[in-house]
Amino acid sequence: MKSMLGIVTLTLLTRILLFPFSLMAQKNTIKMVKIRPQVEDIKARAGDDYRILSKELRILYKQEKYNEFKTLLPLIVQIPVLIVIFRLVRDMEINFEISKLNIAGISSISSFLMCFTQNKLNPLVNAQSFWGKWGVTIFLIIFSGYFAYASPLGVGVYWVCSNIFAIGIAFICNAIYNPKKYIDYDTRILYKKTKEDKYIKKLRNTREKEDVKRFFSVEKELVFYSEKSGFYKYFDYYIDYILESTDIVVHYITSDYNDQVFKISHPNLKTYYCGLSALITLFMKMDAEIVFMTMPDLEQYQYKRSLVKKNIEYIYAHHGFGSINMMIRKGALDHFDTVFCYGKTFNEEIRAMEKIYKTKEKKLFDVGFGLFDNMIKSYEPVVNEKTKILIAPSWHKDNLLETCLDEIMESLLNNDYDIIIRPHPEFIKRFPVKMNVLKGKYENIVQTDFSDNSAVLQSDILITDWSTIAMEFSFVTKKPCVFINTPMKVMNPEYYKIPVEPLDISLRNKIGISMNIEKLDTMNSVIKDLLAKDYKEIISKIMSEYLYNTTDAGKKGAKYIINQVYSRRDEKNRRQF
């Protein structure tokens, strides 16, 4: 019995010595669960961009003083201790009549009790899924039983005692650092993940392999690349003119499996699906003459210029009528050959960046914005019985849906307005549970149908934060916007080094008015003042000042692309003869 008592005492002393590390891990674990919503938020916003994900997580961990290593510290420290104890205990004489089979059973039971306690008390384990908890539990039960059976009897007794004392340690740690005092468990429901259907995933992967193979099986002059279906609107005015006026075959790659482009039928439009991972290799092997894209950061991260064809002309066009300097990352355009410029500030910003950072001078083509042209052509003014207000924010961190929507609605709902809340498509895709909460609050006025622009074109006032939808709305309808001064959306923290005021800032109080969040109770009077003022001439003047042309940007841009293709075709023919 002395040997048995010695093992129990030794195990207890070991646990007491390791207790500070257990307490440190408990505190660190609480931090992890506490910031879990922020971590999931960063993951959702970063998407497949692991560079952004890693950077943002490092910033968050440093800010919250969370260290992943501390959670593993008790286990790391325990390994050498366990080796020493194993050597001390294995040769002890155990004067206790118990078989190895029995000690194995007791070890499994003690392991179950320990895991059950951890599942209930440990905040990090408690946050895991059902199989995340019980899968580990089942493994440890089996492992503990086998370990106790295969080890000397003294080691088996130590293992049982260690499991039992671990239960007590868990209760003590929870008493000192009670997770309920630090963690908002209700917030976690906003970040439940949905699993992708395995059948759909298989279809997508099969389609990708076939399309990539087909892409490299033909010669290509002109390639358009689109990140998602909604971006076709930035290409269609170029592609339509090219297909109608020339014999050029347009090869269109998209990373959206359900892209609307697949529904378009034209003998000279060839469409391909390629996911973001496979796109890395596809870009490296690109063999076209011209590559047109709205995705910045070429050569910056995983997507490189072609390794097999060095003289491809890469053309960049911006997603919206906003600042190229502030709204994309530093150096994002350095490896493009040509940039389509929508207005004078595009040229000014790019030339200033090239000068300050001493980068290669790019070809700048003054084209205008074809999206505006198309919207203006299809716009038919309407007179609404009630003032129609569209709330359409960005999807980035601290957008108005997440910071002050309730305050805005409180100011508006008591008035006779027809209100539409139109979340950004990316917000809908990345935050489905947040969307369910939003619909639960305002179910009759939340719009998620983006099949047309009627909500934008038929509204009288637009309320947004830092979204470039403001320019679309005002430039097309000639009506004003209300800009909420949420934390500014900035992709390039060095934007201030360029001596050109970003459009996203300069136009806020020209095509409407900006408001601080603490002034939202005056929203109703602000809207009435805006409606009383005729903005048609004001906005028309601003367009003529900032926008290159408002009639044929699509045609002008298409002609540039056609000339470049034909020029390269002629050069190739000359080389052959």
N, C-alpha and C positions, 0 to 999 in steps of 0.2 A: 504493500500500500504506500510505502514511503516513495517508491519510484513513481507511482501514479500521482501522488501529491506533488512530487518534484516537477513532473511534466506540466501539471495544471498551473503550478506557481510560475514556472518558466514561461509558459504561454501568456499568463496574465502580465508578467513583467515586460514581455516583448510588446504586448499590445499597449501597455502604459507608455513605453519608450516611443512607440510609433504614433501615439495619440496626437501630438502636435501636427504631424504630417496629415493625419486624417482630418483634423479640424481645418487645416489650410485648404485641403481638397474640398471640404464641404463649403467653405466660403467661396472658393473659386467656382465650384459647380453652380452655386446660387447665382453668381454673376453671369455665367453662361446662359442659364435658363431665363434670367431677367432680361438679357439682351437678345434672346432668341427671336422675338418679333423683328428687331432691327436687322438681325442676321438674315432672316428669311426675306425681309424687304430688300436688302442689298442683293441677295441672290436673284430675286424676281426682276429687279431693275437691270442687273448686269446681264441676265440671260446667258448666252453662250460666250460672252466676252470674259474669259478667265483672268485677263490682265486687270480689268476694272474690278472684278470680284475680289481678287487677291489684295489689290491696293485698298479698296474700301474696308475690307475686313481688318486689315492691319491698322488702319486709322481708328476703327471702332474699338478694337481690342486694346490699343494703346490708351485711348480716351477713357475706357472703362476699367483699365488696369487688370484686364483679364489675360491670363497666361495658360495656354493649353498644357504646358508641361506640369504645372502644379497639380492638375487633376490626376495625373499619372504618377506623381511623386510617391505616394504611399506604396504603390505596387513596385516601383523601381527600388525603393529603399528596402522593401520586404524581401526581395530576391536574395541578396547576400545574407541577410539575417536568417532566412529560411534554410540556406545551405549550411550555415553554422549549426543551427538547431538540429537539422537532419543528422549531422555527424554526432552531435551530443546525445541525441535521443535514441538513435537506431540500435545502440548496443546496451541500452538499459534493460535491466531485468524487470519485467512487469509481473508482479505477484498478484495477478487478477485473472480469474478464470473466465476468459472470453475468447471466442474464436475469431479468426480474421474475417470470416463471413459476417459475423455479427457486427464487428467494428466497421466493416464496409457498409452495412445497412444503416448503422447509426450515423456514419459519416454522410451518407446520402440524405438522411432525414435532416441532419443539422445544416447541410448545404441548402436544402429546400427552405428551411425556416429562415436562414440568412438572406436568401434571394427574395423570399416573400416580403421580408422586412424592408430590404433595399427597394423593392418595387413600390412599396407604399411610402417610404420616407425619403429616399434619395431623389432630389428634385430633377436631376438629369435623367435618371432611369425612369422616373414617373412620367416624364415628358415624351418617352418613346412610345412606339406603336405596340399593339398587343403582342405581335410575334417578336418584336424587338426585345420586349421584357421576358417573355416566357421561352423564347428560343434559347437565350443565354441561360435561363434557369434550368431547362432540361439538360443542356450540355454540362453545366456544373454539377448537377445531381449525378449524372453518369460518371463524370470525371472523378468526383470526390469518392464515389464508391469504389471505382477501380484503383485510384491512388492509394486509398487506405488498405485495400486488399493486397495490392502488390508491394507495399512498403512494410518495413518492420512494424511490429505491433505498437511500439512506442511512438513512431511517427504518425500512425493512424490515430492514436489517442490525441497527439498534439493537434492534428488537423481538425478533429472534432471540437476540441476545446477552442481552437482559433476561430472556428465558425460561430460558436456560441458567444464568445466574447465580442466578435464583430457585430452581433446583434445589439449588444449593450452599447458598444461604441456608437452605432448608428443613432440610437435613442439620445445619447448624451450630446452628440454633435447637433442633432435637431433641436435639442433643448437650448443649446447655446446660440446657434444660428438657425432660427426657425424660418424655413422657406416661405411660409405664408405671410411673413412680415415684409418680405422683399419682392415677391413675385406676383404679378397680376396674371393669374391663371386664365381669366376670361379672355385676355387678349390673344392667347394662343390659337383660339378657334379661327382667327383670321388668316392663319397660315397653313391650313391643312392642304396637303398635296393630293392631286388626282393622278392616278396611274394611267399611262397611255395604253390603249388597247393593243394587245400583242399582235392581233391580226392586221390592224392598221399599220403598225410598225413594220411588219414583214412586207406588206404591200409597198410601203414607202421605200424601204431598202432595196427591194427588187426593182422598182421604178428608177431609183437613183442609179443603180449599176447599169441598167439598160440605156438610160439617157446619156450618162457620161461616156459609155462606149460608143454610142451613136454620134455624140458630139465630136469625138476625136477621129471618127471614120470619114469625115468630109473636110474639104477645104473651106475656110471661112474668111470673109473679108470684114464683116461687121458683126460685132457682138454687143448686146446689151445685157447688163447684169442687174437683177432686182432682188432686194432682200426679202420682200414680201408682196403679197397681192395688191395691197393698197397703193403701192408705189408705181403701178402701171400708169397712173394719171400723170406722172412726171416724164413719161416716155411717149405716150400715145400720139401726141401732136407731131413728133419727129417721125415716128415709125409709119404713121398713116401716110404722110407725104412721100416718104421714101418708097413705100409699097405701091402707091398710086402712080408715081412719076418715073420709076426706074426699074431696072431688072435686078437690082441688088437684093440678095437674100439676107434677111435679118435673122440672126441667131439669138434667141432670147433665153437666157438662163435665169431661173428663179430658185430661191431657197424656200419657197412656200409650196408645199405639196398640193394645196388647194387654190393655187393662184388662178385668178380670173382669166389670165392669158391663155390657159389651156382650152377655153371655150371659143377662142377666136380662130376662125378657119381662113387661111390664105395660103396659096401655094408657095409664096416666098417668105412666109413667117414660120420658122422652125423653133419649137419650144422644147426646153429641157428642164428637168428638175434635178437640183443638186443641193444636198444639205450642207450646213456650214462646215462640218468636219471634212467631208469629201471635197469641198470647195478649195481647201488649202492646196491639195495636189493639182486640182484642175487649173487653178491660177498659175501654178509653177510651170505647167505644161501648155499654157495658152499659146495658140499658134495663129491668131487672127491678125488683121491689119489694124483695125480700130476697135478699141474696147471703151464703151460708154457706160458710166455708172454714177450712182448718187451715193455710194458708200465711200466715205473718206478713209484716211489712215492707210492708204496703199503703201506697202513696204515697211510700215511702222511696226506691225505686229505679225500675226500669222499669215496674212494675205499679201503675197509678194508679186512683184512684176515677173513676167515670164522668164524662165531660165533657158528656154529653147528658142525664143525669138526676141531679140534685143531691141528691135526698132518699132515695136507696137506703139501706136499713139493712144495713150490713156486720157480720156476726156472725163472731167468731173462736172456735174451739175448739182447745185444745192437743193435740198428738199423743200425749203421754204424761202420766203422773202425776209430773211433775217441776217444777222451778223455772221459772216464766215469766221471772223476772228474770235468771237466770244462763244459761239454755239458749236464749234467743233474743236478737237484737241490741237494743241500746239504741234506744228509740223505735219498736220493731217493731209495737206495738199502738196507737200514738198516733192513727192515722186510722181505727180501727174504732169503730163506734157501740156495739156490745154484745160482751161477752166471757162465754162459758159457763165458770163456775168449778166445778171438781171438788171443791175443799175449801177450808178457811179460809185457808191460806197463799196461795192464788191471789188472794183478795180483798185480803189484807194487802199482798202485793207490789205489786199494781196501784195501790192507793190510795197507797202510799208513793211509788211512782214518779211518780204524778200530782202529789203534793205537792212533791217535791223538784225535779222538772223543770218544774213549773207548766204542765202540759198539761191539755187538756180532760178533764173527768170523764166516764168511760164508764159505760154501764149494765152492771151486773154481775148475772148471773143464776145463782143457786146451784142447780146441776143434779145434781152427782154425775157419775160416769164410766160411761157405758153399756157401754163395752168390758168393764169389770170385771163388770158385771151379767151380760152374755151368757156370759162365761167361767165365772163361778160357777155359772150355771144348767146349763151343759153339763159341769161337772166331776164326775167319778166317781172317788173315791179308789181307788188300786190298792196292792197289797202286792207289792213286787218281791222276787224271790229274792235278787238281789244289789243292793246300793246303787247306784241309778242317779244319775249325776252329769252335769248338763248344763252345758257351757261355752258361754256365749252373750254375747259382748262387743258393744260399740258398733263403729261403722265409722270413727270419726274418728281423727285423727292420734294415734299412740302408743297405740292400743288394745292389749289384751293379746295378740292374735294376732301383733302386730308387735313386741312388747317382751319377753314372758316366757312364751309358750305352752310352749316346750320345757322350761323349768324347772318349770312346773306339771305337765306330763305326766311328767316324770322322777320327781316326788314321788308321782304317782298310779298309774302303770302297774304298779308292783310289788305293788300291793294288789288285792284281789278286788272291783273296781268295774266296773260297766257304764258306760262313758263315751261321751258324745255331744258332738261339737264342732259347734256350729251358728253359723256366721258370719252376720253381719248381711246382709240382702238387698242393701244398697247396696255392701257390701264385695265380694260375689260379682259384682255387675254392673260395678263400676268397676275391679276388680283381677283379671281372669281368669287372668293368668299366676301371680300370687301364689296364687290358689286352686289352680292345678295343682301348685304346689310343696307347698302344704298337704296336698292329697290324696295326693301322693306319699309324704309322711311318715306320714300317719295315714289311709290310704285307707279303712279299714273303719269308721271312727267319725265321719267328716265327713258331716254331713247338709245337703243343699241343697234339700230338699223342704219348702215352706212351705204345703202344701195344707191342713194341719190343725195344731192345737196339741198334738198328742199328746206330742211330745218335752218340751214345757214342763209339761204337766199331769201327766205320769206320772213325773217325776223326783223324787228325794228331796232333792237339793241343787242349787242353781244357783251357778255361778261366773261372775262378770261383772266389769266395770270400772266404767263410769259409765253403763251403759245402763238405761233405765227399764223394761226387761223384768224387772228385779228386783222392782218393785212388782207387775207383772202376776203373776209367779210366786208371790210370798209372799202377796199379798192373796187369791189364788184358792185356792192349795193349803194355806195356813197353814203353810208350811215355810220354813226359813231360807236365807239366801244368804251366799256368801263374796264380798266385794268386794275386788278387787285395786287397790291405790292406784297405778295408773299415773298419768302426768301428767293433771291434771284437764281434763275437757272443758268449756271455758268459751267461750260465744259473746259474752257481754257482759263485757269486762274491767273495767267499772265496777260490777259486781254488788255489790261490797262496800259501796257507798254506801247501799244499801237496808238498813235495820235489821231485816231478816227473814232468818233462816237458811234457805238453800235446802233444799228437801226432799231433793235429791240428796246433800246432806251430812248433814242431821239424821237421816235414816232409816237410814244405813249401819250403824250399830252398834245399831239397835233391832230391825231385822228380820233380823239376822245379825251378821256380824263383818267388819271391814275388815283387810286385811293389806298390809304393805309388801312390795315385790318382794324385798328382801334376806332376808325371812323365809319364802319359799316352800318351803323344805325342811321346814318344820313343817306343811305343808298337811294331811297325813294325820291328824295328831293334832287339828288344828283341826276337821276334818270329823267325827271321832269324837265330839268334845265337843259339836258342834252337834246331832248325831243323838241324843245321850243326853238332850237337853233338849226338853221339849214346848213348841213355839212357838205352838200353836193359840190359847191364851188371850191370849198376848202380842200376837200379830198382830191378833187380833180387836179388842182394846182400842185398838191403834194406828189401825186402820181407823175405828173409831167416833170417834176424836179428830180425825183428819185428813181423812176422806172424808165428803162431805155425805150421800149415801145409797147403799145397796148393793142396792136392789131394783128401782127403776123410773126410773132416770135417763133412759133412752131415751124413755120415755113422757112424763116431765116436760118434757124439752127439746123434744120434738115438739109438745106442747101450746102451749108458748111460741111456736114458729114458726107454728103454725096460727092462734093468736090474732092474731099480727102480720099475717099474710096477710089474714085476714078483716077486721081493723080497717082495713087499707088499701083493701080491696075495698069496704067500706061507705062509706069516705070518698070514694072515686072515684064511687060511685053517687050519693051526696048532691050532689057537684059537678055531675053530669050532669042532675039534676032540680032 
